[in-house]
Amino acid sequence: MTARRATLDDLESIMVLERASFPTDAWSDAMMREELASPHSWYVVVEEAGNLVGYAGLRAPLGASDADIQTIAIAEGSRGRGRGRALLATLLAEAARRGAAVVFLEVRADNPAAQALYASEGFVELGRRPRYYQPDDVDAIVMRLDLPAWVARPRADGGASAADAGAVDAGACT
Ligand SMILES: CC(C)(COP(=O)(O)OP(=O)(O)OC[C@H]1O[C@@H](n2cnc3c(N)ncnc32)[C@H](O)[C@@H]1OP(=O)(O)O)[C@@H](O)C(=O)NCCC(=O)NCCS
């Protein structure tokens, strides 16, 4: 799987997947545009046969000691084949490159697939924000990752290092 850096030209395709993946609480076009344009953000996309099948975003201001996983989504037909984990690893490697030591995220309490993904990479639950997601009235679970420990941890497959995970098709970057 090769991820490439997202550009503003990806906005429309990202929003199609955003609305399909988060039917009740999708971001607006304007919010996503702001995210893609921000120097504090770092978004990647993954394509198959020319179609965008995944995206993920990090917020990691340079020089800050902490970063946030903002979002991650894989198209329904492309799930379950390691793409979500690969995109998450790409974001974490970039957060480390930017000097972050801690990464935070929020995940819906009714989203066991995403929780399992995050826990398996070493995120631990910090606390809950009751009824954070509206209009669904669902709690947010706040999770935290010790980034140096993630960078140092042995890869299960003995393959890609954390640094390799950050490899993004440079030719496609802006
Ligand atoms: C969460 C999401 C990004 C995972 O992407 P994916 O490509 O399917 O995930 P992967 O194939 O890389 O799987 C990674 C891990 O996620 C967990 N996982 C994935 N699908 C799962 C499922 N249906 N049930 C339970 N755990 C699941 C497992 O821990 C899995 O590891 P394993 O394969 O070793 O068991 C994807 O389900 C998605 O886009 N969901 C809709 C959007 C969303 O909820 N985003 C997260 C917002 S916080």
The ligand as a Tripos MOL2 file, in Angstrom:
@<TRIPOS>MOLECULE
LIG
   48    50     1     0     0
SMALL
NO_CHARGES

@<TRIPOS>ATOM
      1 C1        -11.4880    1.7990   11.7260 C.3       1 LIG1
      2 C2        -11.0420    1.5540   10.2820 C.3       1 LIG1
      3 C3        -10.2540    2.7720    9.7950 C.3       1 LIG1
      4 C4        -10.1220    0.3120   10.2580 C.3       1 LIG1
      5 O1         -9.6150    0.1810    8.9330 O.3       1 LIG1
      6 P1         -9.2830   -1.2750    8.2880 P.3       1 LIG1
      7 O2         -8.4640   -1.0600    7.0780 O.co2     1 LIG1
      8 O3        -10.5160   -2.0600    8.1620 O.co2     1 LIG1
      9 O4         -8.3990   -1.9010    9.4790 O.3       1 LIG1
     10 P2         -7.2340   -2.9720    9.3470 P.3       1 LIG1
     11 O5         -7.5900   -4.0050    8.3100 O.co2     1 LIG1
     12 O6         -5.9360   -2.2610    9.1910 O.co2     1 LIG1
     13 O7         -7.3050   -3.6670   10.7780 O.3       1 LIG1
     14 C5         -6.5150   -3.1930   11.8540 C.3       1 LIG1
     15 C6         -7.1070   -3.6310   13.1680 C.3       1 LIG1
     16 O8         -8.3510   -2.9570   13.4010 O.3       1 LIG1
     17 C7         -9.2130   -3.8140   14.1520 C.3       1 LIG1
     18 N1        -10.3830   -4.0980   13.3560 N.ar      1 LIG1
     19 C8        -10.5730   -3.8150   12.0430 C.ar      1 LIG1
     20 N2        -11.8200   -4.1870   11.6690 N.ar      1 LIG1
     21 C9        -12.4060   -4.7190   12.7690 C.ar      1 LIG1
     22 C10       -13.6890   -5.2580   13.0380 C.ar      1 LIG1
     23 N3        -14.6240   -5.3260   12.0790 N.pl3     1 LIG1
     24 N4        -13.9640   -5.6750   14.2810 N.ar      1 LIG1
     25 C11       -13.0410   -5.6050   15.2660 C.ar      1 LIG1
     26 N5        -11.7940   -5.1030   15.0680 N.ar      1 LIG1
     27 C12       -11.4910   -4.6730   13.8420 C.ar      1 LIG1
     28 C13        -8.4140   -5.0770   14.4400 C.3       1 LIG1
     29 O9         -7.7070   -4.8650   15.6490 O.3       1 LIG1
     30 C14        -7.4440   -5.0950   13.2680 C.3       1 LIG1
     31 O10        -6.2930   -5.8320   13.5380 O.3       1 LIG1
     32 P3         -6.1950   -7.3890   13.0990 P.3       1 LIG1
     33 O11        -6.4520   -7.4120   11.6260 O.co2     1 LIG1
     34 O12        -4.8100   -7.7600   13.4640 O.co2     1 LIG1
     35 O13        -7.2640   -8.1050   13.8660 O.co2     1 LIG1
     36 C15       -12.2630    1.2510    9.3600 C.3       1 LIG1
     37 O14       -13.0570    0.2600    9.9540 O.3       1 LIG1
     38 C16       -13.1260    2.4650    9.0430 C.2       1 LIG1
     39 O15       -12.8180    3.2570    8.1380 O.2       1 LIG1
     40 N6        -14.2500    2.6440    9.7890 N.am      1 LIG1
     41 C17       -15.1640    3.7490    9.5400 C.3       1 LIG1
     42 C18       -14.5570    5.0710    9.9510 C.3       1 LIG1
     43 C19       -14.1000    5.0530   11.3840 C.2       1 LIG1
     44 O16       -14.7810    4.5540   12.2720 O.2       1 LIG1
     45 N7        -12.8950    5.6370   11.6210 N.am      1 LIG1
     46 C20       -12.3050    5.7220   12.9490 C.3       1 LIG1
     47 C21       -12.7110    6.9760   13.5960 C.3       1 LIG1
     48 S1        -12.0250    7.0920   15.2470 S.3       1 LIG1
@<TRIPOS>BOND
     1     1     2 1
     2     2     3 1
     3     2     4 1
     4     2    36 1
     5     4     5 1
     6     5     6 1
     7     6     7 2
     8     6     8 1
     9     6     9 1
    10     9    10 1
    11    10    11 2
    12    10    12 1
    13    10    13 1
    14    13    14 1
    15    14    15 1
    16    15    16 1
    17    15    30 1
    18    16    17 1
    19    17    18 1
    20    17    28 1
    21    18    19 ar
    22    18    27 ar
    23    19    20 ar
    24    20    21 ar
    25    21    22 ar
    26    21    27 ar
    27    22    23 1
    28    22    24 ar
    29    24    25 ar
    30    25    26 ar
    31    26    27 ar
    32    28    29 1
    33    28    30 1
    34    30    31 1
    35    31    32 1
    36    32    33 2
    37    32    34 1
    38    32    35 1
    39    36    37 1
    40    36    38 1
    41    38    39 2
    42    38    40 1
    43    40    41 1
    44    41    42 1
    45    42    43 1
    46    43    44 2
    47    43    45 1
    48    45    46 1
    49    46    47 1
    50    47    48 1
@<TRIPOS>SUBSTRUCTURE
     1 LIG1         1 GROUP 0 **** ****
